[in-house]
Amino acid sequence: MKNKKTYHLWASFLMLLLSLSSYAQEKPANQPLLSKAPNFLKSRLKHTDSLFLEDINLIKRYVQLDSIDLEILKPQILYAVLIETKVDSAVTYKTLINAIQTFKGGIGYTEFRKGIILYKQMALVKVNPQNWANDQVLFRKLGFTEADLDDFLLFISKTENKELNYKQAYLAYMQEIDNLK
């Protein structure tokens, strides 16, 4: 009787161990798909193209993403993630998924999340030079110096910028700086 209980205990333990090891492995049917190159790398796709949306749906099956993480799923950010994680082989869905997971485990990911949250806050606040003493906190978080803050205040004080939110104003300001170079 004692041997029978021991046998059942060991059998249960082995079944649990086998189920865990098979859970961690990829399904063989998915391996050919994961070994293909993502569509957005084959041609420059917009984030609204159906082929890019196929890429995103596949990534979402393997990487857990919250509402802020979804910002990673834009072509230009995925390119940056691949560069930052130094993928040195042909990029497949599997290497892309691994690169995203590596990125999510790194220091850059924390900064990325802070930046996304900041941009979302900036999009909610309408430009208001009279409230600049309070609003400039957003731009200090972006690393603006005192000279940058003064210059940006002049920029948002122009009548053509009064209907913008701070995110739009920031992007227009950066574009203006780029045009000066």
C-alpha positions as CSV (number, residue, x, y, z in Angstrom):
1,M,0.0,0.0,0.0
2,K,2.8,2.4,0.9
3,N,4.5,1.7,-2.4
4,K,1.3,2.4,-4.3
5,K,1.0,5.9,-2.6
6,T,4.7,6.6,-3.4
7,Y,4.2,5.5,-7.0
8,H,1.2,7.8,-7.4
9,L,3.1,10.7,-5.8
10,W,6.0,10.2,-8.2
11,A,3.7,9.8,-11.1
12,S,1.9,13.0,-10.3
13,F,5.2,14.8,-9.8
14,L,6.5,13.6,-13.2
15,M,3.2,14.6,-14.9
16,L,3.5,18.1,-13.4
17,L,7.1,18.4,-14.5
18,L,6.3,17.2,-18.0
19,S,3.4,19.6,-18.4
20,L,5.6,22.6,-17.2
21,S,8.4,21.7,-19.6
22,S,6.0,21.4,-22.6
23,Y,4.3,24.6,-21.7
24,A,7.6,26.5,-21.9
25,Q,8.3,25.2,-25.4
26,E,7.0,26.8,-28.5
27,K,4.4,24.8,-30.4
28,P,5.9,23.2,-33.5
29,A,3.3,24.7,-35.7
30,N,4.4,28.2,-34.7
31,Q,8.1,27.7,-35.3
32,P,8.0,28.2,-39.1
33,L,6.0,31.4,-38.6
34,L,8.4,32.7,-35.9
35,S,11.4,32.1,-38.2
36,K,10.0,34.5,-40.9
37,A,11.0,38.1,-41.2
38,P,8.4,40.6,-39.9
39,N,6.5,42.4,-42.7
40,F,7.5,45.9,-41.5
41,L,11.2,45.0,-42.1
42,K,10.5,43.9,-45.7
43,S,9.1,47.3,-46.7
44,R,8.4,50.6,-45.0
45,L,4.9,50.1,-43.6
46,K,2.8,52.6,-41.8
47,H,1.3,51.6,-38.4
48,T,-2.1,51.4,-40.1
49,D,-1.1,49.0,-42.9
50,S,-2.7,45.5,-42.7
51,L,0.7,43.7,-43.0
52,F,2.0,45.7,-40.1
53,L,-1.1,44.9,-38.1
54,E,-0.4,41.2,-38.7
55,D,3.0,41.8,-37.2
56,I,1.5,43.4,-34.2
57,N,-1.0,40.7,-33.6
58,L,1.7,38.1,-33.7
59,I,3.9,40.1,-31.2
60,K,0.9,40.5,-28.9
61,R,0.6,36.7,-28.7
62,Y,4.1,36.3,-27.2
63,V,4.7,39.6,-25.4
64,Q,2.5,40.9,-22.6
65,L,1.8,44.6,-23.2
66,D,-0.2,47.2,-21.2
67,S,-1.6,50.4,-22.6
68,I,1.7,52.3,-22.3
69,D,3.7,49.4,-23.8
70,L,1.5,49.5,-26.9
71,E,3.5,52.6,-27.9
72,I,6.4,50.2,-28.5
73,L,4.4,48.7,-31.4
74,K,5.2,51.5,-33.9
75,P,7.6,50.8,-36.7
76,Q,10.1,53.5,-35.8
77,I,10.2,52.4,-32.1
78,L,10.5,48.7,-33.1
79,Y,13.5,49.7,-35.2
80,A,15.0,51.5,-32.2
81,V,14.4,48.5,-30.0
82,L,16.2,46.2,-32.4
83,I,19.1,48.7,-32.5
84,E,19.3,49.1,-28.8
85,T,19.2,45.4,-28.1
86,K,22.0,44.9,-30.7
87,V,20.3,42.1,-32.6
88,D,23.3,40.7,-34.7
89,S,21.5,38.1,-36.7
90,A,18.8,38.1,-39.3
91,V,15.7,39.6,-37.7
92,T,12.8,37.1,-37.4
93,Y,9.6,37.3,-35.4
94,K,11.4,35.3,-32.8
95,T,14.4,37.7,-32.6
96,L,12.0,40.7,-32.6
97,I,10.0,39.2,-29.7
98,N,13.2,38.4,-27.8
99,A,14.4,42.0,-28.4
100,I,11.2,43.5,-27.1
101,Q,11.4,41.3,-24.0
102,T,15.0,42.3,-23.5
103,F,14.1,45.9,-23.9
104,K,11.3,45.6,-21.4
105,G,13.8,44.2,-18.9
106,G,16.3,47.0,-19.3
107,I,16.8,50.5,-17.9
108,G,15.8,52.2,-21.2
109,Y,12.3,50.7,-20.8
110,T,11.7,52.6,-17.6
111,E,12.7,55.9,-19.3
112,F,10.6,55.0,-22.3
113,R,7.5,54.5,-20.1
114,K,8.2,57.8,-18.3
115,G,8.5,59.6,-21.6
116,I,5.2,58.1,-22.9
117,I,3.4,59.1,-19.8
118,L,4.9,62.6,-20.0
119,Y,3.8,63.0,-23.7
120,K,0.3,61.9,-22.8
121,Q,0.2,64.5,-20.1
122,M,1.5,67.2,-22.5
123,A,-1.2,66.3,-25.0
124,L,-3.9,67.0,-22.4
125,V,-2.7,70.5,-21.5
126,K,-3.5,73.4,-23.9
127,V,-0.7,76.0,-24.5
128,N,-1.1,78.8,-22.0
129,P,1.8,81.3,-21.6
130,Q,0.0,82.8,-18.5
131,N,0.2,79.4,-16.8
132,W,3.8,78.8,-17.8
133,A,5.2,78.9,-14.3
134,N,3.2,75.7,-13.6
135,D,3.3,74.1,-17.1
136,Q,7.1,74.3,-17.5
137,V,7.5,71.4,-15.1
138,L,6.6,69.1,-18.0
139,F,9.5,70.5,-20.0
140,R,12.0,70.4,-17.1
141,K,11.3,66.6,-17.0
142,L,12.3,66.5,-20.7
143,G,15.6,68.1,-19.8
144,F,15.0,71.6,-20.9
145,T,17.6,74.1,-19.6
146,E,16.6,77.6,-18.4
147,A,17.5,79.0,-21.9
148,D,15.4,76.3,-23.5
149,L,12.4,77.2,-21.3
150,D,12.7,80.9,-22.1
151,D,13.0,80.2,-25.8
152,F,10.0,77.8,-25.7
153,L,7.9,80.4,-23.8
154,L,8.6,82.8,-26.7
155,F,7.6,80.1,-29.2
156,I,4.2,79.3,-27.4
157,S,3.5,83.0,-27.0
158,K,3.2,83.4,-30.8
159,T,-0.5,83.8,-31.9
160,E,-0.2,80.9,-34.4
161,N,0.6,78.5,-31.5
162,K,-2.2,79.5,-29.1
163,E,-4.5,76.6,-30.2
164,L,-2.0,73.9,-29.7
165,N,-1.5,71.5,-26.8
166,Y,1.9,71.2,-25.3
167,K,2.8,68.0,-27.2
168,Q,1.9,69.6,-30.5
169,A,3.8,72.8,-29.6
170,Y,6.9,70.7,-28.5
171,L,6.9,68.8,-31.8
172,A,6.5,72.1,-33.8
173,Y,9.2,73.7,-31.7
174,M,11.6,70.8,-32.3
175,Q,10.8,70.9,-36.0
176,E,11.6,74.7,-36.1
177,I,15.0,74.0,-34.4
178,D,15.7,71.2,-36.9
179,N,14.9,73.6,-39.8
180,L,17.5,76.1,-38.5
181,K,20.3,73.6,-38.7
